[in-house]
Amino acid sequence: MSQIRRPLTIFALALAPMLTVGCATTPPPMAAYTPQFGYSYPAGEAAASDVTIAIVRPRDANGFTQEKSVGHQHAIAFNAALAAQFQEMFNKKGFKQTGPFDDLNSMTFPDKKGADLALTPEVSISVTVPNPVVDMRQAVPGVTSAVPVIKLTGPCTASGFVSFVLIEPLSGEKLWVKKVDVPPTTADCTGEQAENDFTLLSNGVGRTLEQVFPAVMKKAWDYLSPEEVTLLKKTSQELRAKKVY
């Protein structure tokens, strides 16, 4: 889904040239932040529709959910929340639904045949972090050994896109694609952390993604209109008739 643009290996190498010297102890452990991914829908619900949509879990397009990425747990939670919110959104819009499925291949033939359409989102979001500075600190100058402390000043910034793709489930043919560019989104990442403690960075990623989430869901709400989806069902049925499913 998304990834922090400064990989851990590059992050470590970038510390050496930027050193300052202080006379304080290392900062205490920082509490991990748990972002809340939610969206407030407009009041009311649409009339019941005869369209059934299979929900496929969002595909991570650039590896941010992998463990090597700082804040990967927030990326995983972001994707999981998208799938859950699509279920709620389809209920609001009157669509029937199945899933969520891990991917299209995990759907059985009856699953695919029973769905008029399948929503297959793709997420590619990057989070840029401030340049780190290493502060070499000594509790007792000239007596104790210097301990490196990582200092960050400035915002974490998100960019990228989320694609909403509706397909005919049996053939996998794309019928409708909407690419949503993530608006420039920032969260303050200023703070200090002990060396090899990436909680500050991870928290910044979580807070940034937390702000991105409602913007993405608003676009999904605006784009997925019952009228257009009903027309797409007819297109799906015509495609199936041609392929004799």
C-alpha positions as CSV (number, residue, x, y, z in Angstrom):
1,M,0.0,0.0,0.0
2,S,2.3,2.7,0.9
3,Q,5.8,2.9,2.0
4,I,8.1,5.3,3.9
5,R,10.4,6.8,1.4
6,R,13.5,6.5,3.6
7,P,14.2,2.8,3.9
8,L,15.8,1.6,7.1
9,T,19.2,1.0,5.4
10,I,19.3,4.5,4.0
11,F,18.0,5.9,7.2
12,A,21.0,4.4,9.1
13,L,23.6,5.6,6.7
14,A,22.2,9.1,6.6
15,L,22.8,9.7,10.3
16,A,26.6,9.8,10.4
17,P,27.3,13.2,8.6
18,M,24.8,15.2,10.8
19,L,26.2,15.1,14.4
20,T,25.7,17.5,17.3
21,V,26.9,17.1,20.9
22,G,24.7,17.5,23.9
23,C,24.8,17.0,27.7
24,A,21.5,15.3,28.4
25,T,20.4,11.7,28.8
26,T,18.6,9.7,26.1
27,P,14.8,10.3,25.8
28,P,12.5,7.8,27.5
29,P,10.7,5.1,25.4
30,M,7.9,6.7,23.4
31,A,4.3,5.2,23.5
32,A,3.2,3.7,20.2
33,Y,0.3,5.6,18.6
34,T,-2.7,3.8,17.3
35,P,-4.5,5.6,14.5
36,Q,-8.2,5.5,14.1
37,F,-9.3,5.0,10.5
38,G,-12.9,6.0,10.1
39,Y,-15.3,8.0,7.9
40,S,-18.6,9.7,8.6
41,Y,-21.2,9.0,5.9
42,P,-24.0,11.4,4.9
43,A,-27.2,10.7,6.7
44,G,-29.8,8.4,5.1
45,E,-29.5,5.2,2.9
46,A,-30.2,4.6,-0.7
47,A,-33.0,2.3,-1.9
48,A,-32.1,-1.4,-2.0
49,S,-30.4,-2.4,-5.3
50,D,-30.2,-5.8,-7.1
51,V,-26.5,-5.3,-7.7
52,T,-24.1,-7.6,-5.9
53,I,-20.5,-6.5,-5.5
54,A,-17.7,-8.8,-4.3
55,I,-15.1,-6.9,-2.2
56,V,-11.5,-7.8,-2.7
57,R,-9.0,-6.6,-0.1
58,P,-6.8,-3.7,-1.3
59,R,-3.6,-4.6,-3.0
60,D,-0.4,-3.2,-1.7
61,A,1.2,-1.7,-4.8
62,N,4.5,-0.6,-3.3
63,G,5.3,-2.9,-0.4
64,F,4.6,-0.7,2.6
65,T,2.8,-3.5,4.4
66,Q,6.0,-5.5,4.4
67,E,7.7,-5.8,7.8
68,K,10.9,-4.0,6.6
69,S,9.0,-0.7,6.2
70,V,8.7,1.6,9.2
71,G,5.1,2.0,10.1
72,H,4.1,-1.1,8.2
73,Q,1.6,-2.1,10.9
74,H,-0.3,1.2,10.2
75,A,-0.3,0.4,6.4
76,I,-1.8,-3.0,7.2
77,A,-4.5,-1.4,9.4
78,F,-5.2,1.2,6.7
79,N,-5.9,-1.5,4.1
80,A,-8.0,-3.5,6.5
81,A,-10.0,-0.4,7.4
82,L,-10.6,0.3,3.7
83,A,-12.1,-3.2,3.2
84,A,-14.3,-2.7,6.2
85,Q,-15.5,0.7,5.2
86,F,-16.3,-0.5,1.7
87,Q,-18.7,-2.9,3.3
88,E,-20.4,-0.1,5.2
89,M,-20.4,2.2,2.2
90,F,-22.1,-0.4,0.0
91,N,-24.7,-1.0,2.6
92,K,-25.4,2.8,2.7
93,K,-25.7,2.8,-1.1
94,G,-28.0,-0.2,-1.2
95,F,-25.7,-2.7,-2.8
96,K,-25.6,-6.3,-1.9
97,Q,-22.1,-7.5,-1.1
98,T,-19.8,-10.5,-0.6
99,G,-16.3,-10.8,0.9
100,P,-13.9,-9.4,1.6
101,F,-11.7,-11.8,-0.3
102,D,-7.9,-11.8,-0.1
103,D,-7.6,-11.6,-3.8
104,L,-9.5,-12.6,-7.0
105,N,-7.9,-16.1,-7.0
106,S,-9.3,-16.8,-3.6
107,M,-12.9,-16.5,-4.9
108,T,-14.5,-19.8,-6.0
109,F,-16.4,-20.1,-9.2
110,P,-19.8,-19.8,-7.4
111,D,-18.4,-16.7,-5.6
112,K,-17.5,-15.1,-9.0
113,K,-20.7,-16.1,-10.7
114,G,-22.8,-14.9,-7.8
115,A,-21.3,-11.4,-8.0
116,D,-22.2,-8.9,-10.7
117,L,-19.0,-7.0,-10.1
118,A,-15.9,-7.1,-8.0
119,L,-14.2,-4.2,-6.4
120,T,-10.4,-4.6,-6.5
121,P,-8.7,-1.5,-4.9
122,E,-5.0,-0.8,-5.3
123,V,-3.1,1.4,-2.8
124,S,0.2,3.2,-3.5
125,I,0.9,5.8,-0.8
126,S,4.4,7.0,0.3
127,V,5.3,8.9,3.4
128,T,8.3,11.2,3.4
129,V,10.0,11.9,6.7
130,P,12.2,14.8,8.0
131,N,16.0,14.3,7.7
132,P,17.3,12.8,10.9
133,V,20.1,14.4,12.9
134,V,22.2,12.5,15.4
135,D,22.8,14.2,18.8
136,M,25.7,12.6,20.7
137,R,24.8,12.9,24.4
138,Q,26.6,12.3,27.6
139,A,24.9,12.1,31.0
140,V,28.2,13.2,32.7
141,P,30.4,15.0,30.1
142,G,33.9,13.6,30.0
143,V,33.0,10.7,32.2
144,T,30.2,8.6,30.7
145,S,30.2,7.4,27.1
146,A,28.3,9.4,24.5
147,V,25.0,8.0,23.5
148,P,23.4,8.8,20.1
149,V,20.0,10.3,20.0
150,I,18.0,10.8,16.8
151,K,16.3,14.2,16.4
152,L,13.6,14.9,13.8
153,T,12.2,18.4,13.0
154,G,9.3,19.0,10.7
155,P,6.4,17.1,9.2
156,C,5.9,13.7,7.7
157,T,4.2,14.1,4.3
158,A,2.0,11.6,2.4
159,S,1.6,11.4,-1.3
160,G,0.5,8.7,-3.9
161,F,-2.8,7.3,-5.1
162,V,-5.6,4.8,-4.5
163,S,-7.3,3.2,-7.5
164,F,-10.8,1.8,-7.4
165,V,-11.3,-0.8,-10.0
166,L,-14.6,-2.6,-10.8
167,I,-14.2,-5.8,-12.8
168,E,-16.4,-8.6,-14.2
169,P,-15.4,-11.3,-11.7
170,L,-15.4,-14.4,-14.1
171,S,-13.3,-12.9,-16.8
172,G,-11.4,-10.4,-14.7
173,E,-12.0,-7.7,-17.3
174,K,-11.8,-4.2,-16.0
175,L,-15.1,-2.2,-16.5
176,W,-14.4,0.9,-14.5
177,V,-11.3,2.5,-13.0
178,K,-11.0,5.6,-10.9
179,K,-7.6,6.8,-9.7
180,V,-7.6,9.1,-6.7
181,D,-4.5,11.1,-6.0
182,V,-3.8,11.5,-2.3
183,P,-3.9,15.3,-1.5
184,P,-0.7,16.6,0.2
185,T,-1.2,15.5,3.8
186,T,1.2,16.2,6.7
187,A,1.5,15.3,10.4
188,D,4.1,16.7,12.8
189,C,7.1,14.3,13.2
190,T,9.2,16.6,15.5
191,G,10.7,14.8,18.4
192,E,13.6,12.7,19.7
193,Q,14.2,9.0,19.9
194,A,16.9,6.7,21.0
195,E,19.1,5.1,18.4
196,N,17.4,2.0,16.8
197,D,14.0,3.1,18.2
198,F,11.7,4.0,15.3
199,T,8.6,4.7,17.3
200,L,8.6,8.4,16.6
201,L,8.8,7.7,12.8
202,S,6.2,5.0,13.1
203,N,3.8,7.3,15.0
204,G,4.3,10.0,12.4
205,V,3.4,7.5,9.6
206,G,0.3,6.5,11.6
207,R,-0.9,10.0,12.1
208,T,-0.3,10.9,8.5
209,L,-2.3,7.9,7.2
210,E,-5.0,8.7,9.7
211,Q,-5.6,12.0,7.9
212,V,-5.3,10.4,4.4
213,F,-8.1,7.9,5.1
214,P,-11.2,10.1,5.2
215,A,-10.1,11.9,2.0
216,V,-9.8,8.6,0.2
217,M,-13.2,7.4,1.5
218,K,-14.9,10.6,0.5
219,K,-13.7,10.1,-3.1
220,A,-14.9,6.5,-3.1
221,W,-18.3,7.7,-1.8
222,D,-18.5,10.3,-4.5
223,Y,-17.4,8.1,-7.4
224,L,-19.4,4.9,-6.7
225,S,-22.9,6.1,-7.6
226,P,-25.8,3.6,-7.6
227,E,-26.9,4.7,-11.1
228,E,-23.5,4.1,-12.7
229,V,-22.9,0.8,-10.9
230,T,-26.3,-0.4,-12.1
231,L,-25.2,0.4,-15.7
232,L,-22.0,-1.5,-15.1
233,K,-24.0,-4.5,-14.0
234,K,-25.6,-4.5,-17.4
235,T,-22.2,-4.3,-19.1
236,S,-21.0,-7.2,-17.0
237,Q,-24.1,-9.3,-18.0
238,E,-23.5,-8.5,-21.6
239,L,-19.9,-9.6,-21.3
240,R,-20.9,-12.9,-19.7
241,A,-23.4,-13.6,-22.4
242,K,-20.7,-13.1,-25.1
243,K,-18.3,-15.4,-23.3
244,V,-21.1,-17.9,-22.4
245,Y,-20.5,-18.1,-18.6
